[in-house]
Amino acid sequence: MSEHWPSWGREWLGEIVPVFQVLLIVLVALLLQRLARRVMRRLGEHNVPAEMLTIGRRISAFLIYGAALLLVLERLGVSASVLWAAFTGFAAVAAVAFFAVWSVLSNLFCSVLIFATRPFRLYDRIEVLENGEKLGLKGRVIDINLIYTTLQEDGADDGQPGPTLQIPNSLFFQRAVRRFRPGG
């Protein structure tokens, strides 16, 4: 069929066909998403909870547009195996990085919660209880930073200050904390 085309048309045929295929993929995706919204709207008329409809809309949009994106990339010459290798490689690196910084991020977030909720303040005497039967870590709060809270344990009878304990901030949200009031 291409032999009946003018020479300039044959040159552009290899470029025009993928463009039309991409446009067709996008059009079909938009129509499918519109159909999915209509189905969700009809389900809403039959007393389906709004939360379920929202989840259904989001999942359908993700699946339809994700499939359309993969089809468009395939039409543009990107191999599915290359995409899969890139995605799994990125996911593996992201997972390792997430687990590597999890404890630091947890302590940072818990320090923000300590400053916001104020379960104890600087110079309060507190005890972090291990469980109901065991004594916990006890002392006076002398520093609260982004990672640790530092407690000064009671000293010996000679009046010297006791050793200091650095407790990760996340521990205060995993254990019960007893706060001693001044003069109490």
Buried (B, 14 or more C-beta within 10 A) or exposed (E): EEEEEEEEEEEEEEEEEEEEBBEEBBEBBEEBBEEBBEBBEEBBEEEEEEEEBEEBBEEBBEEBBEBBBBBBBBBEEEEEEEBEEEEEEEEEEEEEEEEEEEEEEBBBBBBEBBEEEEEBEEEBBBBBBEEEEEEBBBBBBBEBEBBBBBBBEEEEEEEEEBEEBEBBBBBBBEBEBEEEEEEE
